[in-house]
Amino acid sequence: MANIDKAGKYQLGGRLVRRIGYGAMQLAGPGVFGPPRNPEAARAVLREAVALGVDHIDTSDFYGPHVTNQLIREALHPYPDELLIVTKIGARRNAQGAWLPAMSGAELERAVHDNLRNLRLDSLEVVNFRSMLDVFKPAEGSIEEQLTALAELRERGLIRHVGLSNVTARQVEEAQRILPIACVQNMYNLVHRHDDPLIDTLAAAGLPYVPFLPLGGFNPLQSEVLSGVAARLEATPMQVAIAWLIQRSPNILLIPGTSSVEHLRENLQAVELTLDAEALDALERIAGQA
C-alpha cells in the first residue's frame, strides 16, 4: 500500500504519522466546555504525549471553545517539526455550551482564522469539515457549498488539506468531486461499526479513517466480553479496544483522548498488543450492544 511505510505509519495530509495519536477534546472542562480544573495537568499530558512520540494531535477551536487550542499552544509552541495538528470546523458553542452549526462560508473562514490565532500557526495542515446537518450523527444532504468554501481557503494558503467529519459515504463521494480529501473522521469503535463498508472503501483508495470516540468517549466502552479478553491478555479493556481498531484495517488512525498521563501511556502501549483469533472471535459479539 503506497500510503503506509515499513514502520507502520500512514499518510495523513502530507505527512506520515503513527497509528496512535492523541485527541485533545477531554482537556477542556466538563461537557467539553470551559477550562479544565487543572490547566497545568492538561499541559503536562500534551507534553508527555509528544515526549512519548505522538506526532498527530486532533483538536478544534470549538472545544472549550478556544480552550484546547490555547492549551496546545501554551504547552507545545514552537511545535516540533514532526508534529501534525489536525483541527475541525463547522460548529460553534453558545453561552450554555450547546453544539450549534456554523457552516456558512463566512463562519468557516472565521473558524479557520480562530484556529490559526489560538494555535499560533500561519497555515493549518489538515482541517476537517464537520457536518452539522445532524449534531450527533451523519445525515444526508449536500455539503457542496461548504467544501467549495474550503477549496477557496485552500487556494489562498490558509489550509493545506481538507478532511471530513460526521459524514455519509455519499457525502464523501460528493466532496471528492470538489477537492482532494485527506481523511474521514466519524464515530466508530468495537460497538458502533456502521462505517465498516466506508472504511474498506477508503482503505482501497489509500485514504485514512480516523474514528472519534474510539473508546466510547466520556462513557467508556463496557462489556463482560471485552473485560474477559483483556484479563486473558493481561491488558486493560481500553488497550484491547485500541488494538482491535489497529488490527481492523491499516488505514485506521487513532486519536484516543484522556486528561490523565497514566491513561495516555496505557493507550500508547496498546500498539504492542496483538489480538489472537480467539480474542477477535469473542470481540465480534460486542457489535451493536450499545
N, C-alpha and C positions, 0 to 999 in steps of 0.2 A: 504494500500500500504506500503510495507516494507521500502521504501526509503524516506518516509515523516513522520515527527514526529507530535505530538499533537500541537506544536506551529506553524505549517505550514512551517517549514524548510524542505529542500530537500537535499538529498545526492549528493555531487559533489566530486568525488575522494573519499577520506577517511573522508570527513567532512560533517556535516550538516550545511547548510548555509541558510540565509534568502532569501526570494523570490526576493528581490530587492537588487542588489549590485551596483557597480559603474564601469563604463568603462572609462579608462584614456585617450583614444585617443585624445579627444579635448583639452588636456592640452598642447600638442605640438603647434608649430606655425601654420600659415596658410597652408592649404593643408597637415596637419599632418607632417610638415617638418620644421626643425629648432626649436629654443627655443621659448617659449611663450613671449608675450610682457611684461608680468609681472610675473616673476617666483615666487615671494613671494605670489601673489594671487593664483597661481596654487597650491602651497604647502598648502595654507590655505584651499582650497577646499578639499584636501586629508585629512587634519587633522580633518576638520569638518565632513567629511564622517564617519571616524572611531568614532568620538565622538558621532555621531548620531546612532551608532550601525551597520554600514555597516561591514560585515565580509567576503566580496567577492569583490576583485578588479581585473578587467581584464585589461591586458596591453600587450605590446610587445616591444622588443628592436628595431623593425623597425619603431616604432613611433618616429619620430624625424630625423634620428634614434638616439637611446640611450636616448633621452630627457626624455620621461615619466618615464622610469625605474629609471633614476637618480633622478628625482623629487620625486618619491615614496620613494626611499632610504633616501633622504635628509629630507623628511617630517616625515617619519614613522619608520625608523630603530632606535633601535631594535623593531621588529614588535610584536604587541600583539599576544598572543598565539592563539586567536580565529580567526585571520585574515588569509584568504586564498587568495594568489596571484596566478592568472592564467595567463600564458603568451602564446604567439603564435610564431611559427617559420615557415619557408617555403618561406619567401620573403626577399627582400633587397631593398635598395634605392640607386639610383645613385646620382651623384653630382647635377643633376637638380631636384631631388625629385621624379623621376618616380618609379613606383612599378614594381619590376622585380622578376622573380622566383629565388629561392635559395633552391633547393630541392634535391641536391645530398647528399649522406651520409656525406661527409666532410663538406658541408655547414650547414647541420642540426646540426652536432656536434659543429661546431664553433658558431652557433647561441645559442645553449644551454649554452656554456661557456660564451658568451657575456651577456646573461640574468643573469647567476649566478654572474658574476662580477659586473654588474651595479646595481643589486638588493641587492648585498651582502648576498647571500644565499649559503648554502652548497649543497642543492639539490632543485629541482623545484617540487612542489606538483602536479601541473597539467600543462601539456604542450599540447597545441592544434597545430596539424599539419594543416596548411592552404594550401590547394591545390591551386597551381597557374597554373594549366593546362589552365585555363582562368582566367585572373586577376580579373575580376569583377563579375563572376557568376560561379556556379558549372558547370563542364564539365566532361563528361565521359572519363574514361581512368584508367588504373591500377595505384594504389598507393602502391603496394606491396613492392617495393624497399624502399620507404620512411618509411613505417611502420616497416619493418624489421630492418632498421637502428635505429629507435626509440626504438624498443624492446631490442636491444643490449644496448642502453644507459640506458634503464630502468634496465636491469640486472646489470649494473655497478653502479647503485645507484644514477646517476646524475638526474634522473627524477623518480617520483613515479607513476604517472598516465598519460595516453595519451588520448587526445580528438581529434576531427576532426573539421575542419572549411572549409566552401566553398565547400562542397562535395555533392554527389548524394546519394540516397538511396542504389544504387548498390555498391558504394564505402564504405558505412558504413558496408554492409554485408561482403565485401572483408576484411576490416580491422578487423572485429570481428573474422575472421578465423586465424588472426595472433597474436592478443593480446587483452586483455580486453579494451573496450572503455569507457572512463569516461563521455563523453558528446559529443554533436554535436552542433556546433555554425555556423549557417547560417543566411542569411538575411531573416527577417520575421517581419511583422508588420500588422497593420489594412488593408493596401493596398496590400502589397505583401504577398500572402498566398499560394504560390506554395508548401510549405512544409507541408501542412495540413496532408497528409497521413503519412509522416515521423514522425511528432510529435506524432501522435496516436500510431504508431508502437513503438516508443521509450518509451512512457508512459506505454504501456503494459509490456515492459521489465524492467521498473523501472529505466530508464536512463534519465538524464536531457537534455533538449533542451535549448540552450542559444541564443536567437535571437540577432544578431547585427543589428545596425541601427533600434532599436525598435521604435524610434520616427522620423525616416527619416534622421537622421544624421545631416549634415550641411545644409540640405534643409528640415526643419521640415514639417511633415505632415500637409496639409492644406485642409480643407473641410468644406463647409457650414453645412453639416450634423453633423460633429464632433463638430464644434463650437456651433451648436444648442443644442446638447446633453449636452455639457459642461455647457452652460448657464443655462439650466434647472436644472442641478445637483449642480450648484454653485461651479464648479470646473474649472480648466484650460483644454484646449483641450489636452495637453500633459498628464495630470493626467488621463483623460478618456482613452487615448491610452494605458497607462500603465495598468490601471485597466482592460481593455479589455484583454490584454495579460495574466494577472494574472488569470482571470476567464476562459480563453480559455482552459487551461489544467494545472493540478497540477505539472507537470514536467517542466514547463517553468520557468527558472530563468532569471531575467532581469539585464541588465548592462547599463542603460541609462547613457550617458556621458554628462558632462557640465563643463564649466570653471567658473561657477557662483555659489557662495554659496547659493544665493536665489533660483535659479533653482534646485539645489541639494535638498534643503529642500522640495520644491514643489514635486519633483519626489518621494521622500521617503514617503511623506504623502499620495500618491496615493494608498498605500496598505490598507488604511482605507476606500477607496471608493468602494461601491458595485453598480454595474450596474443592473438596473431592466430590466424586459423583454422588456419594451418599448424602452429603450436605446439600448439593444442588437439587437433588430429588426432593428432599424434605422441604426446602425453601419454596419450591413450586407450589406448595399447598397454602402459602400465605397470600397469594394474589387475590385481590378482591375482598379481603377480610374487613377493610375499613368501611 
